[in-house]
Amino acid sequence: MQNDKNRMMLEELIFGLSVVQKAGDHVCEIRSIEYDSRRVTPGALFVALPGEQVDGAVYIEEAVRRGAVAVVTQTPCALGGSFPCIQVANARLALARLACTLYGHPAKKLYPLAITGTNGKTTVSFMLREILRAAGHTPGLLGTVRYEIGGRVLPAARTTPEAPDIQRMLAQMTRSGCDRVVMEVSSHALDQYRVDGIDFDTAIFTNLTQDHLDYHGTLEDYFEVKSRLFSQVNRCAVINSDDPWGQRLLSENRNAVETVSFGFEEGAQVRGMNAKIDADGSRMQVKSPWGDVDISLQLIGRFNLSNALAAFAAAASLGIPLDSIARALSEMEHVPGRLERIPGRRGKRVFVDYAHTDDALRNVLEALREIMPGRLVVVFGCGGNRDRGKRRLMGEVAARLADYSIITNDNPRTEIPEKIAADISGGFDSDRKYEILLDRRAAIARGIELIGKQDVLLVAGKGHETTQEFNGTIVPFDDRETVREAL
């Protein structure tokens, strides 16, 4: 990415970096940092990242042809001559630290609020954004649905971008007048050092359930990666004490900063009580160290009340008045693709949600079961080349909580769709309360056909996403638009 706002001499940029070996002449100006050779422009520093399938070092010569004036690599560089080449022990860690330096550590001006956890990150981030706005702040947003930079809204390529992209957008936020930033931080980002060098003012832990074990291997390793975030917190850690992994995080308190627990169980510092949920929304009383207040949401479900407790605790710890927090939460409408009701002229009730783990699917189905009098039908699938262990678990949840399920494609990627569906169907018993219809558009139409006016259909798994991926081919597909067309 070209950046004409930040330039630095290479010698100055790499000062303090843990270098294994240097080669070439280091007297050159760096105009940008790139990790993708296709995005290199003249004056760039190219950082060759080791990949799961291809080592970025194979693209060094292409990067040089495109105008890279220096290279950072994890393996010995054989360009020869006076070309600047720096070998480091960890290219990803170096990438993060170089990006922080080039862009002038913009996070220091934005007092970042981070949210991590398996589920709830996006909803909590939107809640915090609304609360900060109501309190007179101008927050930026980096998350799964979109990136917000001042008045600009960009579609999100991933929950937490690569380090240079993060730093570039943070720098743009400071220039656009933002005084805060709310960030979703994924486990992949933590494991790959994408947020290294950022000191977070506040970090929130929502929960931890099975997901991404194709990458992390075990739940223990998944937790260890998530917990790294709290070693980068300056002021306050906000942690879900209803979650067993949250209880462990509270007991370890790895950074010895102020901690605030939230939940519905006794002992939580920010505690939700007397929860009431119906088709119009959710309500509860909140008891906290800063005072007590009633909270009303237009969002439905106990899990959304838990999300509200997380946002409330973080905001109250910042000194935002409780009535301002309550008002912002009450006025907030749906989050894109999170239990989003799709209106239609046929009087049928259809919701779209991003739920793609067994815990998230259970939360959403239980929420709908609690408020809807009729039958509950669900359309869902599981992603290919991802954690296979959760497929049967999601099938078990659907079998137990839905009246009927339609198993369909999610993003099969390079896996055989029939095999993914078979893995899911292993969670159902012999009463066959399901069918398999791999064409997702046809499955959604079938689900709408099955429900009457007292029933509800949940289309789960993709939420806000606007594409499907089949064997390397990405095609347009939006559950919300497909439902609208069918209705």
Secondary structure as UniProt FT lines:
FT   STRAND          8..9
FT   HELIX           10..13
FT   TURN            14..16
FT   STRAND          19..23
FT   STRAND          29..30
FT   STRAND          32..34
FT   HELIX           37..39
FT   TURN            42..43
FT   STRAND          44..48
FT   HELIX           56..59
FT   HELIX           60..65
FT   TURN            66..67
FT   STRAND          70..73
FT   TURN            81..82
FT   STRAND          85..88
FT   HELIX           91..102
FT   TURN            103..104
FT   HELIX           106..109
FT   STRAND          113..116
FT   HELIX           121..134
FT   TURN            135..136
FT   STRAND          139..142
FT   STRAND          146..149
FT   TURN            150..151
FT   STRAND          152..155
FT   HELIX           163..175
FT   TURN            176..177
FT   STRAND          180..184
FT   HELIX           187..191
FT   TURN            192..197
FT   STRAND          200..205
FT   HELIX           213..216
FT   HELIX           219..227
FT   HELIX           228..232
FT   STRAND          233..240
FT   TURN            241..242
FT   HELIX           244..252
FT   TURN            254..255
FT   STRAND          258..263
FT   TURN            266..267
FT   STRAND          270..278
FT   TURN            279..280
FT   STRAND          281..288
FT   TURN            289..290
FT   STRAND          291..297
FT   HELIX           302..317
FT   TURN            318..319
FT   HELIX           322..331
FT   TURN            336..337
FT   STRAND          340..342
FT   TURN            345..346
FT   STRAND          349..353
FT   HELIX           358..371
FT   STRAND          376..380
FT   TURN            384..385
FT   HELIX           389..401
FT   STRAND          404..407
FT   HELIX           417..425
FT   TURN            426..427
FT   TURN            430..431
FT   STRAND          434..436
FT   HELIX           440..450
FT   TURN            453..454
FT   STRAND          456..460
FT   TURN            463..464
FT   STRAND          467..470
FT   TURN            471..472
FT   STRAND          473..476
FT   HELIX           479..486
//
